[in-house]
Amino acid sequence: MNDAKSPQEVKVELSRRIDSLMSELFPSAKRESGGKYTMGSFTGSSGRSCSVYKARETGVYLAKDHATGESTSILELVHRQ
């Protein structure tokens, strides 16, 4: 029996745990209204040029680095850590 989760299932699970995930992996990130987080980059440095937010269509968190224009899923953001 294969109990492996699909990438989408993992993204949903990570999104459900977003508060603990962000505090553990990105302690410099600041939580803002609406469950959005800001930080300096995808590495979690201090700053505001990167946003982690819930996509309206899917309810899954995404990250966007406004300085570079790069966007990524919560799964990829965690993988980079």
C-alpha positions as CSV (number, residue, x, y, z in Angstrom):
1,M,0.0,0.0,0.0
2,N,1.3,3.4,-1.0
3,D,0.7,6.1,1.7
4,A,2.7,8.8,-0.1
5,K,1.0,12.1,-0.4
6,S,0.7,14.1,-3.6
7,P,2.5,17.5,-3.8
8,Q,-0.9,19.2,-3.6
9,E,-1.8,17.3,-0.4
10,V,1.5,18.3,1.1
11,K,0.9,22.0,0.2
12,V,-2.5,21.8,1.9
13,E,-1.0,20.3,5.0
14,L,1.8,22.9,5.2
15,S,-0.8,25.6,4.7
16,R,-2.9,24.3,7.6
17,R,0.2,24.6,9.8
18,I,1.3,27.9,8.5
19,D,1.7,29.7,11.8
20,S,3.9,27.1,13.4
21,L,5.8,26.5,10.2
22,M,6.7,30.2,9.8
23,S,7.7,30.5,13.4
24,E,9.9,27.4,13.2
25,L,11.6,27.9,9.8
26,F,11.4,31.7,9.4
27,P,11.5,33.3,12.8
28,S,12.3,36.8,11.4
29,A,9.0,36.8,9.4
30,K,6.3,39.1,10.6
31,R,2.7,38.1,10.6
32,E,0.3,40.7,9.3
33,S,-3.4,40.9,9.0
34,G,-5.2,38.2,7.0
35,G,-2.6,35.6,7.8
36,K,0.0,37.2,5.5
37,Y,3.7,37.1,6.4
38,T,6.5,39.4,5.3
39,M,10.2,38.8,5.4
40,G,13.3,40.0,3.5
41,S,13.7,37.0,1.1
42,F,12.9,33.3,0.6
43,T,15.7,32.6,3.1
44,G,13.7,34.3,5.9
45,S,15.9,37.3,6.5
46,S,14.5,40.4,8.1
47,G,12.8,42.8,5.8
48,R,9.6,43.2,3.8
49,S,10.3,42.4,0.2
50,C,9.0,38.9,0.4
51,S,5.3,38.0,1.1
52,V,3.9,34.6,2.1
53,Y,0.1,34.6,1.6
54,K,-2.9,32.4,1.0
55,A,-4.0,32.1,-2.6
56,R,-7.7,32.8,-3.0
57,E,-8.3,30.1,-5.6
58,T,-6.7,27.2,-3.8
59,G,-6.4,28.2,-0.1
60,V,-2.7,27.1,-0.3
61,Y,0.1,29.4,0.7
62,L,2.4,30.9,-1.9
63,A,5.5,33.1,-1.6
64,K,6.5,36.1,-3.7
65,D,9.8,37.9,-3.6
66,H,8.8,41.4,-4.8
67,A,12.5,42.4,-5.2
68,T,13.1,39.7,-7.8
69,G,9.6,39.0,-9.1
70,E,10.0,35.3,-8.3
71,S,7.0,33.3,-6.9
72,T,6.9,29.9,-5.4
73,S,4.7,27.4,-3.6
74,I,4.9,26.9,0.2
75,L,6.3,23.4,-0.6
76,E,9.2,24.8,-2.6
77,L,9.8,27.5,0.0
78,V,10.1,24.9,2.8
79,H,12.3,22.7,0.5
80,R,14.8,25.6,0.1
81,Q,15.3,25.6,3.9
